Amino acid sequence: MEIVRVENQDSFKFEKVELRKPTVRDSIYAQRVSGGDQGLKLVAALIASCAKFDGKPAVMEQVEKMELPDFLELGKALGFGDLPQPKA
């Protein structure tokens, strides 16, 4: 079987991420905007709350368009070490 990898044209692209430690307020905000979800949607909301991408803030919907390896790396940096890891 041949697998051809193509560029995801709709993904959220950036060069630099500034990430700060989350506060309780960030966690409350993330729970609210994620609809109480305790999975990846919560992590996306928390990343959006605590990160700047190329110096600019992002919203959860932008973070959801991030390529999975980048998302998982940022989630791990925020302390979510048990996120599912993609297989190569």
C-alpha positions as a printed Julia matrix, in Angstrom:
88×3 Matrix{Float64}:
   0.0    0.0    0.0
   1.29   3.45  -0.88
   0.67   6.32   1.52
   1.16   9.83   0.17
   1.32  12.58   2.77
  -0.11  15.9    1.65
   0.05  19.33   3.27
  -3.01  20.2    5.32
  -4.09  23.52   3.79
  -6.55  24.31   6.58
  -4.25  23.75   9.57
  -3.34  26.47  12.07
   0.27  27.36  11.25
   2.73  29.35  13.33
   6.48  29.72  13.85
   6.77  30.55  17.55
   4.67  29.81  20.62
   4.87  31.66  23.92
   3.32  29.51  26.65
   2.71  30.57  30.22
   1.69  28.45  33.19
  -2.11  28.18  33.45
  -3.96  29.8   36.32
  -7.14  28.66  38.03
  -8.95  31.32  36.0
  -7.56  29.78  32.78
  -8.87  26.38  33.86
 -12.33  27.76  34.67
 -12.41  29.59  31.33
 -11.31  26.47  29.45
 -14.01  24.36  31.11
 -16.64  26.95  30.21
 -15.69  27.4   26.54
 -15.19  23.66  26.02
 -18.69  22.95  27.32
 -17.34  21.0   30.28
 -15.53  18.55  28.03
 -12.7   16.81  29.88
 -10.85  15.61  26.78
  -8.98  17.2   23.91
 -11.45  20.07  23.62
 -10.58  21.18  27.17
  -6.87  21.02  26.33
  -7.47  23.09  23.18
  -9.3   25.73  25.22
  -6.52  25.82  27.81
  -3.84  26.15  25.13
  -5.79  29.02  23.59
  -5.99  30.7   26.97
  -2.28  30.34  27.84
  -0.46  30.68  24.53
   0.43  33.33  21.99
   1.22  32.22  18.47
   3.7   34.44  16.67
   2.89  37.06  19.32
  -0.89  36.87  18.84
  -3.6   35.18  20.9
  -5.74  32.42  19.42
  -9.21  31.05  20.1
 -10.04  27.42  20.79
 -11.36  26.9   17.24
  -7.97  27.91  15.8
  -6.12  25.6   18.19
  -8.42  22.74  17.1
  -7.01  23.19  13.57
  -3.44  22.73  14.79
  -1.53  19.71  13.51
  -1.77  16.92  16.08
   1.95  16.55  16.96
   2.16  20.3   17.77
  -1.05  20.12  19.79
   0.16  17.14  21.79
   3.5   18.81  22.49
   1.79  21.93  23.83
  -0.65  19.82  25.86
   2.26  17.95  27.39
   3.99  21.26  28.21
   0.84  22.29  30.12
   0.95  19.08  32.17
  -1.36  16.84  30.16
   1.09  13.95  29.87
  -1.53  11.27  29.28
  -2.82  12.54  25.92
  -2.98   9.88  23.2
   0.22   9.87  21.14
   0.04   9.26  17.39
   1.85   6.25  16.01
   4.43   7.01  13.31
